[in-house]
Structures are given as C-alpha cells and as structure tokens.
Amino acid sequence: MPNFIRLIIAAIVFGAAVTLMVYGYWGWGVLLVLVAILIGVTFLFNEKMLIAQYYLRKDKMDEAGVWLGKIGNYETELFKGQHGYYNLLLGLIESRKAPLQSEKYFKRAISLGMTMDHNLALAKLSLAGIAMAKRNKREATLYLQEAKKADKNKLLADQIKMMKDQMGQMDRTVVQQRGNARRF
C-alpha cells in the first residue's frame, strides 16, 4: 500500500473518532483516536521495516530478508527518510551472504542519508571492512576516519579499534610476503 494512503485512512478514522465523541460515545471515540494515531505512526515507521529490524537484532537474517522482501517498491511504500535505512538493512543482510556484493547497498544508504549518526558510522565501518577485503588500504582508512567522526556516542569504538588493529596486521603481512618473495 502506498504510504500516503495511510495518512488518508488515519484522517478518516480520526474524523470518525471526533464524530463519535460529539455524539457522546467517548469510549469508542478515544479508542478510534488511538487507532488513528497508530495508523499515522506507520507512516513514519513502516511495520515491515520494524519487524525486519527485530529479526536482525535476533540474528535471524533469513526472516529479516523475507520481511524486507515484502516491501515491493521502497520508494512508494516508505517515508523518504527511511530509504537509507532500507538500503542499510539490505546491506547488513547481504554482507552475511556475500560481503563484497553488499557494498552497493551501503553506498546507496550513505547517499540517501540517515538521520542517526551511529547508523551512518555503521555503514562506513562496513565499507571500510569491504575495502580491507579488497586490499585497498587508503579507502579503508578514509572510511574508518569518517566512521570515527560519525560515531559521536562511541557505540562502535571497539569495532573501529579492532578494524585499525587488523589494518596494522595487514600491513605487516604484506611486508612479510614481500620480504619472502625477494629471498627466492
């Protein structure tokens, strides 16, 4: 269902609630006001996205993918502010299956924008991991620095530190491999 239809339905239900209250049916009117608020909230927070996030927290990627798959056209079904989060969730699910394929989702999530800085930091940290897997140290360092700036509440500080340590080990591995190659 397109997202704007939810607002129309919420307005109709709210109008019915006001009508019931005018005629003295306060109990039913208050109940319909609550239903109208619930329908209005689904305009901002899509229920399929919320369920997919729940399954991601429970580490059930298949179920999360099923719920995200139920969103046919995310541009019409989701509020514009949720487009970045939709791509972030797709990237997180795809990164478990094929990490290098998830890069396009993370980049799209960053370009569409996200309101919470720690989600932006998560996307950039994931891109840093992908760049490390591709052995592109400069790009990985750039994404790590951006992730550190975006992580204002220090929610991902441990992961960023661990990624920097892995980059240091990657440097030592490259130096050792080059040193061994010269001996032969």
Residue pairs with C-beta under 8 A, 6 or more apart in sequence:
1 77
2 76
2 77
3 43
3 46
3 76
3 77
3 78
3 79
6 39
6 40
6 42
6 43
7 40
7 43
9 39
10 36
10 37
10 39
10 40
10 43
11 36
13 32
13 35
13 36
13 39
14 32
14 33
14 36
16 32
17 28
17 29
17 30
17 31
17 32
17 33
17 35
17 36
18 29
19 29
20 26
20 28
20 29
20 32
21 29
21 30
43 79
44 79
44 81
45 82
46 71
46 77
46 78
46 79
46 82
48 67
48 68
48 70
48 71
48 77
49 67
49 68
49 71
49 78
49 82
49 85
49 86
49 89
51 67
52 64
52 65
52 67
52 68
52 89
53 64
53 89
55 61
55 63
55 64
55 67
56 64
56 89
56 92
56 93
61 93
61 96
61 97
64 89
64 93
65 93
68 86
68 89
68 90
68 93
71 77
71 78
71 86
74 82
74 83
74 86
75 83
78 86
81 113
81 115
83 112
84 108
84 109
84 110
84 111
84 112
84 113
84 114
84 119
85 109
85 114
85 119
86 109
87 105
87 106
87 108
87 109
87 112
88 105
88 106
88 109
88 114
88 119
88 122
88 123
90 102
90 105
91 102
91 103
91 105
91 106
91 109
91 123
91 126
92 102
92 126
94 101
94 102
94 105
95 102
95 126
99 129
99 130
99 133
100 130
100 133
100 134
102 126
102 130
103 127
103 130
106 123
106 124
106 126
106 127
106 130
107 127
109 123
110 120
110 123
110 124
110 127
114 120
114 123
117 150
117 151
117 152
117 153
118 150
118 151
118 152
118 153
118 155
118 156
120 150
121 147
121 148
121 150
121 151
121 155
121 156
122 147
122 156
124 143
124 144
124 146
124 147
124 150
125 143
125 144
125 147
125 156
125 159
125 160
125 163
127 143
128 139
128 140
128 141
128 143
128 144
128 147
128 163
129 140
129 163
131 137
131 139
131 140
131 143
132 140
132 163
132 166
132 167
132 170
135 170
137 167
137 170
137 171
140 163
140 167
141 167
144 160
144 163
144 164
144 167
147 156
147 160
148 160
151 157
151 160
